[in-house]
Amino acid sequence: MTIYFYNQQDTQFMWREWEKGLFPGHLLYGGTHFERHGIRMVKHRYYDTCKRWKLSLNTLWQVLTCREHYDVLYGNAFRGLELIIFLRAIGLYRKPVVVWHHQPVKKSDSRLREVMARLFYRGIDQMFLFSEKLINDSLTAKKARPERLHIAHWGADLDYYDRLMAEEGTLRAPGTFISTGKELRDMPTLVNAFNRTTAQLDIYVSRAYLGNDYDDIFSHLQLNANIRLNYIHGMAFRDMSRKVNRSSCVVICCQRSNYTVGLTTVVEALALGIPIICTRNEQMPMDIEREGCGIWVDHEDTEGWQKAVEYIANNPEKAQEMGRKGRRLAERLYNIERCTADMAAVIKAL
């Protein structure tokens, strides 16, 4: 079986880095592991544009002019696939379309948009979502049929992290915390909480991302000597993974959202066996407190963050046990091998 593999990012670059052991395979959403399930791929060529209409037109042209045989079109998101999906909905594109849906399907306030959305979702044959909550929320919109929605246990490329830990070791200084995510991060709450402690925090973030101007945000914050701010650029995944591996706790302080903000950081921490403090998010596929691998803190709860940080800093043995439980959870459920098996079963059934 062959799939046309659509990725919003530069698949060719990411693939080369993965082959060299410098990039985690789970960020290719199964692409690196499909062959183990008898699925080969035709790789979409990356097109660099911030204009959505240009991306959609380029994707349409690439897909319709593809001369290689494939059975299913598979995408890690539907952004850029909109025209193909509409053609599928009206019967002018004949291949099944399978995509990841990162947010819940929502009901529109606009009647016209709602009509167009209902047609749009007819053009998606199967969808993968990260959690049961995302599926349940999507079903309330009554646009996506329940038999087309599937949970895939998206998780880390454990081989990548095992090699990193073998090279770097796992000697982590107690009381060292790290924040590496850039999507919808609540930096004021995080900084104000750590300002109340003596724990060491390293923040790695881009200057701006998805409407958040972190450069401006930090210009209005006082950072005590225990907090170090570092701005990052480009795809520095290997360096970031090394820095996370040297820390004793991963912190994920997020703004409110209706999707799994912070999940990429969570699965990395699980793979490395590092405890987690995370803003409470019902959309997450795992309950880090119930699994014993982390601590939830409510949104904008500075005092709650302070208490969680101090608990981890003052109880290193319990923190290490959280990390071990997190790694076992990754091995059991949240890893790219399990995720790809989930997806392959759905795709091959088509």
Residue pairs with C-beta under 8 A, 6 or more apart in sequence:
1 38
1 39
1 40
1 71
1 72
1 347
1 348
2 39
2 40
2 41
2 42
2 68
2 69
2 70
2 71
2 72
3 34
3 39
3 40
3 41
3 42
3 70
3 71
3 72
3 73
3 74
3 98
3 347
4 41
4 42
4 44
4 63
4 66
4 70
4 72
4 73
4 74
4 95
5 11
5 31
5 41
5 42
5 43
5 44
5 74
5 75
6 44
6 59
6 63
6 73
6 74
6 75
6 76
6 80
6 81
7 14
7 28
7 29
7 31
7 43
7 44
7 46
7 75
7 76
8 76
8 77
8 79
8 80
9 46
10 46
10 48
11 28
11 31
11 43
11 44
11 46
12 43
12 45
12 46
13 46
13 235
14 23
14 27
14 28
14 235
15 28
15 31
15 32
15 43
17 23
17 235
17 237
17 238
18 24
18 25
18 28
18 32
18 160
21 160
21 163
22 237
22 238
23 160
23 235
23 237
23 238
24 156
24 157
24 160
24 161
24 237
24 241
24 268
25 31
25 32
25 33
25 157
25 159
25 160
25 336
26 154
26 155
26 156
26 157
26 267
26 335
26 336
26 339
27 237
27 264
28 76
29 76
29 100
29 154
30 336
30 339
30 340
30 343
30 344
31 41
31 43
32 157
32 336
33 336
33 337
33 340
34 40
34 41
34 340
34 343
34 344
35 41
36 337
36 340
37 340
37 341
37 344
37 348
38 344
38 348
39 344
39 347
39 348
42 66
42 68
42 70
44 59
44 62
44 63
45 62
47 54
47 55
47 58
47 59
47 62
49 55
49 58
52 79
52 80
52 82
55 79
55 80
56 80
56 81
56 82
56 83
57 83
58 80
59 80
59 81
59 83
59 84
60 83
60 84
60 87
63 73
63 84
63 93
70 95
71 95
71 96
71 350
72 95
72 96
72 97
72 98
72 347
72 350
73 81
73 84
73 95
73 96
73 97
73 98
74 98
74 99
74 343
74 347
75 81
75 97
75 98
75 99
75 100
76 99
76 100
77 99
77 100
77 101
77 102
78 85
78 99
78 101
78 124
81 97
81 99
82 120
84 93
84 97
84 123
85 97
85 99
85 120
85 123
85 124
86 119
86 120
86 123
87 93
87 123
88 95
88 97
88 123
88 124
88 125
89 119
89 120
89 121
89 122
89 123
90 119
90 123
93 123
96 125
96 126
96 350
97 123
97 124
97 125
98 124
98 125
98 126
98 127
98 128
98 343
98 346
98 347
98 350
99 124
99 127
99 128
100 127
100 128
100 129
100 152
101 127
101 128
101 129
101 134
101 138
101 144
102 130
102 259
102 260
103 134
103 258
103 259
104 129
104 134
104 137
104 138
104 141
104 258
104 259
104 283
105 121
105 137
105 138
105 139
105 141
105 143
105 144
106 141
106 258
107 114
107 140
107 141
107 142
107 143
108 114
108 117
117 143
118 143
121 143
121 144
124 144
124 148
125 148
125 350
126 148
126 150
126 346
126 347
126 350
127 144
127 148
127 149
127 150
128 150
128 151
128 152
128 342
128 343
128 346
129 135
129 138
129 149
129 150
129 151
129 152
130 151
130 152
130 154
130 259
130 260
130 263
130 283
130 284
130 285
131 151
131 260
131 283
131 284
131 285
132 151
132 285
133 282
133 283
133 284
134 259
134 260
134 283
135 146
135 149
135 151
137 258
137 283
138 144
138 149
139 146
139 149
150 342
150 346
151 285
151 342
152 339
152 342
152 343
152 346
153 285
153 333
153 334
153 335
153 338
153 339
153 342
154 263
154 267
154 285
154 334
154 336
154 339
155 267
155 270
155 271
155 330
155 333
155 334
155 335
155 336
155 338
155 339
156 267
156 268
156 270
156 271
156 330
156 334
156 335
156 336
157 271
157 335
157 336
158 271
158 330
158 331
158 335
158 336
158 337
160 241
160 271
161 241
161 268
161 271
161 272
164 238
164 241
164 242
164 245
164 272
165 245
165 272
168 242
168 245
168 246
170 245
170 272
170 273
172 245
172 246
172 247
172 248
172 274
173 246
173 248
174 248
174 313
174 316
174 319
175 199
175 200
175 248
175 312
175 313
175 316
176 199
176 200
176 202
176 246
176 247
176 248
176 249
177 194
177 199
177 200
177 201
177 202
177 247
177 248
177 249
177 250
177 251
177 277
177 309
177 312
178 201
178 202
178 203
178 204
178 243
178 244
178 247
178 249
178 250
178 251
179 185
179 190
179 201
179 202
179 203
179 204
179 205
179 250
179 251
179 252
179 253
180 204
180 205
180 240
180 243
180 244
180 250
180 265
181 205
181 252
181 254
181 261
181 262
181 264
181 265
182 205
182 206
182 209
182 212
182 214
182 232
183 209
183 210
183 254
183 261
183 262
184 210
184 212
184 254
184 255
184 257
184 261
185 205
185 212
185 214
185 253
185 254
185 255
186 253
186 254
186 255
186 279
186 299
186 300
187 203
187 205
187 214
187 217
187 218
187 221
187 253
188 217
188 221
189 253
189 299
189 300
189 301
189 302
189 305
190 201
190 203
190 251
190 253
190 305
191 218
191 221
191 222
191 223
191 227
192 221
192 302
193 253
193 302
193 303
193 305
193 306
193 309
194 201
194 224
194 226
194 227
194 305
194 306
194 309
195 222
195 223
195 224
195 227
196 302
196 306
197 226
197 306
197 309
197 310
197 313
198 226
199 226
199 309
199 310
199 312
199 313
200 226
200 228
201 226
201 227
201 228
201 251
202 228
202 230
202 243
202 247
203 227
203 228
203 229
203 230
204 230
204 231
204 232
204 240
204 243
205 214
205 229
205 230
205 231
205 232
206 214
206 231
206 232
206 233
207 213
207 214
207 215
207 231
208 214
208 215
214 231
215 231
218 229
223 229
232 240
241 268
241 272
244 250
244 268
244 269
244 272
244 274
245 272
245 274
247 274
248 274
248 275
248 312
248 316
248 319
249 274
249 275
249 276
249 277
249 309
249 312
249 319
250 265
250 266
250 268
250 269
250 274
250 275
250 276
250 277
251 276
251 277
251 278
251 309
252 262
252 265
252 266
252 276
252 277
252 278
252 279
253 278
253 279
253 297
253 305
254 261
254 262
254 278
254 279
254 281
254 299
255 261
255 299
256 299
257 281
257 283
258 283
259 283
260 281
260 283
260 284
260 285
261 281
262 278
262 279
262 281
262 284
263 284
263 285
266 276
266 278
266 284
266 286
266 288
267 330
267 334
269 275
269 276
269 294
269 326
270 276
270 293
270 326
270 327
270 329
270 330
270 334
271 327
271 330
271 335
272 323
272 327
273 323
273 324
273 326
273 327
274 323
274 326
275 293
275 294
275 295
275 312
275 319
275 320
275 322
275 323
275 326
276 288
276 293
276 294
276 295
276 322
276 326
277 294
277 295
277 297
277 305
277 308
277 309
277 312
278 284
278 288
278 294
278 295
278 296
278 297
279 296
279 297
279 298
279 299
280 296
280 297
280 298
280 299
285 334
286 329
286 333
286 334
288 294
288 295
288 296
288 326
289 295
289 296
291 325
291 326
291 329
292 321
292 322
292 325
293 322
293 323
293 325
293 326
293 329
294 322
294 326
295 308
295 311
295 312
297 304
297 305
297 308
298 304
311 318
312 319
